[in-house]
């Protein structure tokens, strides 16, 4: 029986992630690309051409 509960929990998590992704995608389409400014959604990710961050002391 615990296998069924575990499987249902995984299904619930996957379903929630899919719903959140779909809602986020609909929000993005509703913005028309204007709300994100230059660079679109990719502005949330680091620019690979930029200079790397300095190393953290102690690492």
JOGI-V835390 format. One record per residue. N is the residue number from 1. D_FIRST is the distance of its C-alpha to the first C-alpha in whole Angstrom. Layout:
N|D_FIRST + N|D_FIRST
//
This chain:
1|0 + 2|4 + 3|5 + 4|5 + 5|7 + 6|9 + 7|10 + 8|11 + 9|13 + 10|15 + 11|16 + 12|17 + 13|19 + 14|20 + 15|21 + 16|23 + 17|25 + 18|26 + 19|27 + 20|29 + 21|31 + 22|32 + 23|33 + 24|35 + 25|36 + 26|38 + 27|39 + 28|41 + 29|42 + 30|44 + 31|45 + 32|47 + 33|47 + 34|50 + 35|48 + 36|47 + 37|51 + 38|52 + 39|49 + 40|47 + 41|43 + 42|44 + 43|46 + 44|43 + 45|43 + 46|45 + 47|48 + 48|49 + 49|52 + 50|53 + 51|54 + 52|51 + 53|50 + 54|52 + 55|50 + 56|48 + 57|50 + 58|48 + 59|46
//
